[in-house]
Amino acid sequence: AVAPESATELPPSSDGKCGKAAGETCWLSFFGNCCGKDGKCGATKEACGAGCQTGYGFC
C-alpha cells in the first residue's frame, strides 16, 4: 500500500500528533503510520480504522 501523496509532503510527526492542526504526518514517524481521528499517530486498529485521517498517514 502507498500513502496518499499529501501525507508524504508533510514532515513526519516529532511528538506523536498529526492532522491539520499539527501540520505533521504519521507517514514514516516513530509513533505509527496511521493518523487516528483523535489526532495521534498509531499502528493500532483504532488509529488505522474508522475516522483515520487519510491526508496525514496511511489508512
Backbone bond lengths (Angstrom), bond angles and torsions (degrees), N, CA, C in turn:
res aa  C-N    CA-C-N  psi(-1)  N-CA   C-N-CA  omega(-1)  CA-C   N-CA-C  phi
1 A - - - 1.457 - - 1.522 109.97 -
2 V 1.285 115.35 154.60 1.462 121.31 -177.00 1.522 109.33 -122.33
3 A 1.313 116.19 143.25 1.465 120.63 178.17 1.525 109.29 -72.43
4 P 1.319 117.40 151.57 1.462 120.14 174.84 1.521 109.22 -59.16
5 E 1.319 116.67 146.77 1.463 120.76 -177.22 1.523 112.25 -54.91
6 S 1.332 117.84 -40.04 1.462 120.53 -179.04 1.525 111.99 -63.08
7 A 1.333 116.97 -31.48 1.465 120.68 -178.92 1.518 111.67 -68.35
8 T 1.326 117.03 -27.69 1.458 119.96 -178.46 1.523 112.12 -86.74
9 E 1.323 118.06 -8.94 1.464 121.63 -179.27 1.527 112.47 -88.90
10 L 1.312 117.11 -16.60 1.465 121.84 -179.43 1.521 110.32 -94.82
11 P 1.335 117.63 158.34 1.472 119.59 177.32 1.523 110.92 -71.54
12 P 1.331 117.76 146.62 1.465 120.49 176.30 1.527 110.27 -62.67
13 S 1.304 116.96 145.80 1.461 121.83 -179.41 1.525 111.43 -60.65
14 S 1.315 115.76 133.91 1.466 121.18 179.17 1.526 111.67 -99.34
15 D 1.348 116.63 -13.93 1.466 120.03 -176.33 1.533 113.70 -130.77
16 G 1.331 116.72 9.28 1.458 120.00 178.36 1.515 114.34 89.91
17 K 1.337 117.28 -4.64 1.459 120.98 179.14 1.526 109.21 -94.74
18 C 1.331 115.50 151.81 1.459 119.67 -178.51 1.519 109.75 -151.45
19 G 1.304 115.45 173.37 1.455 120.66 177.17 1.517 112.46 106.67
20 K 1.318 114.79 -176.26 1.459 121.23 -176.17 1.526 112.44 -59.48
21 A 1.322 117.38 -45.46 1.466 121.26 -178.28 1.524 111.99 -64.93
22 A 1.329 116.56 -38.78 1.465 120.62 -178.43 1.527 111.49 -78.63
23 G 1.332 116.50 -29.29 1.461 120.47 -178.45 1.514 113.23 69.10
24 E 1.317 115.95 21.56 1.457 121.09 -179.37 1.522 109.60 -130.46
25 T 1.322 115.24 157.01 1.453 121.46 -179.88 1.522 110.79 -110.56
26 C 1.312 115.80 160.45 1.468 120.19 176.61 1.520 110.80 -92.26
27 W 1.327 116.55 -10.44 1.454 120.56 -179.22 1.526 109.00 -60.93
28 L 1.317 116.67 120.90 1.469 124.64 -179.03 1.531 113.59 68.67
29 S 1.328 118.06 18.01 1.467 119.74 175.40 1.525 109.14 -86.08
30 F 1.320 116.49 164.58 1.464 121.92 179.95 1.529 112.08 -79.58
31 F 1.334 116.90 -7.09 1.461 121.34 -173.24 1.523 113.44 -96.13
32 G 1.319 117.02 -8.05 1.464 122.35 -175.44 1.514 109.11 124.98
33 N 1.315 117.50 152.94 1.461 121.19 -173.73 1.520 115.18 -87.95
34 C 1.321 118.32 -6.56 1.466 121.22 -179.04 1.524 111.11 -101.50
35 C 1.330 115.48 142.08 1.468 120.76 175.62 1.522 107.68 -105.30
36 G 1.312 116.36 106.98 1.460 121.43 -176.89 1.516 113.43 -72.77
37 K 1.334 115.56 168.32 1.460 120.57 -179.29 1.521 112.27 -63.88
38 D 1.345 117.27 -18.44 1.465 121.10 178.77 1.528 112.65 -85.78
39 G 1.355 117.16 2.44 1.459 120.52 178.08 1.511 113.93 79.28
40 K 1.336 116.34 23.16 1.462 120.92 179.03 1.522 109.83 -125.18
41 C 1.322 115.52 142.83 1.456 120.62 178.20 1.518 110.28 -74.88
42 G 1.310 115.63 151.00 1.452 120.29 177.21 1.514 111.42 -172.93
43 A 1.318 115.50 173.19 1.460 121.16 178.61 1.527 110.38 -124.70
44 T 1.322 116.10 13.88 1.461 120.76 -177.68 1.527 111.32 -87.69
45 K 1.306 115.30 169.56 1.461 122.02 177.04 1.532 109.96 -59.35
46 E 1.319 116.97 -36.26 1.462 121.26 -179.44 1.530 111.64 -66.80
47 A 1.326 117.22 -44.31 1.461 121.07 -178.23 1.525 111.97 -71.52
48 C 1.324 116.80 -34.56 1.463 121.05 -174.83 1.528 113.46 -94.50
49 G 1.324 117.02 -9.72 1.461 120.91 -175.14 1.517 114.16 -91.98
50 A 1.321 115.75 -139.54 1.463 122.62 -176.51 1.523 111.12 -55.12
51 G 1.331 116.32 130.71 1.455 121.25 179.24 1.510 114.25 88.65
52 C 1.310 117.23 -2.94 1.465 121.68 178.73 1.526 109.44 -56.88
53 Q 1.327 116.31 136.78 1.462 121.74 -177.68 1.533 109.71 -88.49
54 T 1.325 115.79 99.94 1.461 121.65 -172.37 1.523 114.30 -62.36
55 G 1.320 118.82 -30.06 1.453 120.60 -178.78 1.514 113.93 -78.11
56 Y 1.336 116.64 -5.69 1.463 120.25 -174.24 1.519 112.92 -126.13
57 G 1.316 116.13 21.71 1.455 120.37 177.85 1.507 111.86 160.12
58 F 1.299 115.54 -176.11 1.457 122.06 -179.48 1.521 109.70 -82.13
59 C 1.317 117.34 141.39 1.469 121.53 176.44 1.520 110.01 -129.20
